[in-house]
Amino acid sequence: MAGLRRISLLAWLLTAWGVAGADTLDMRGTSAMADDGRPTRGMSQAKVESKYGAPASVRAPVGDPPITRWEYPDMVVYFEYDKVIHAVRKR
């Protein structure tokens, strides 16, 4: 029984250490809404195409839910189903 307690304690400590050692994502200076001309979260593919034109390339959907990537000369737009989830400027 003492061996089981030691194993349980070790498992708990390893779990606690894993949580305590998590990284922090710094989101200062970012927003869910793009204010620099990028498509905003929730826009449909049709609206993005009408506003920004046809993408230079389209990557096929991957995963579940399906994530599609549209590449423009100055940005990349990511869609979940047909809605924008993220748009990033190219450097």
N, C-alpha and C positions, 0 to 999 in steps of 0.2 A: 504494500500500500504506500509506503514511503517513496518507493521508486516512481509510482504513478504521480504523486504530488510533486516530486522534483521535475518530472517531465512536463506536467501542467504548468508549473511555475516558469520553467525555461521557455515554453511556448508562449506564455503570456508576456514575458520580458522581451522576447524577440519581436512579438507583434507590437508592443508598445514602443520599442526602439525604432521599428520601421515607420510607424506613424510620426514619431517625434523627429525623424530624420527626413521628412518630406521636404521637397523644394517649394519655394514660393515664387509665383509668377507675378512679375511687376507689370501692372497694367496702367501705370500713371501715363497720362498723355494720350490715352486711347479712349475710344468711344464706340458704342454699338452703332451709332449713326455716323456715316462718312460725311465730312464737311469739306472734302477736297476734290469733289467731283466724281468720286467712286460710287458705284451702285450701293444702295443701302440694304440692310438686312430685311428680308421679306419681299423684295421686288421679284416679280415673275420673270422668267426667261424672256417672254415676249416683250415685256416692258424694257428690259435691259437691251435687247436687240434693237428695239425701236429708238431708244435714246442714244446708244453707243455704236450702233451698227453691228454687222455680222462679225463674230470673232475671227481672228486669224487662224485659230485651230480650236478644235473641241476634243477633249479626251472622253472616252466612253465612260458611262457610270461604273463605279466600283463600290462593292460592299453592300451592306444592308443596314440602314437605309442607303439607297444609291446616291453617291456623291459624284457630281459631274464637274469638270473643270473647263472653263472657257478662257482662252488666252488671247489677250489683246496686246498690241505693241508696248503699251505702258502699264498694263495691269493684268492680274489674273483674278477671275471671279469663280467662286465655288458655290455650287448649288446642291441642296438636298431636295430630291425630287425636282420640282421646277422653281424653287424659291432660293434666293440668295441667302447664304449663311455667312459668307465672308468675301471681302474683296481687298486685295493688296496691290500696292504700287510696286512695279519693278524698279530696281535701282539702276 
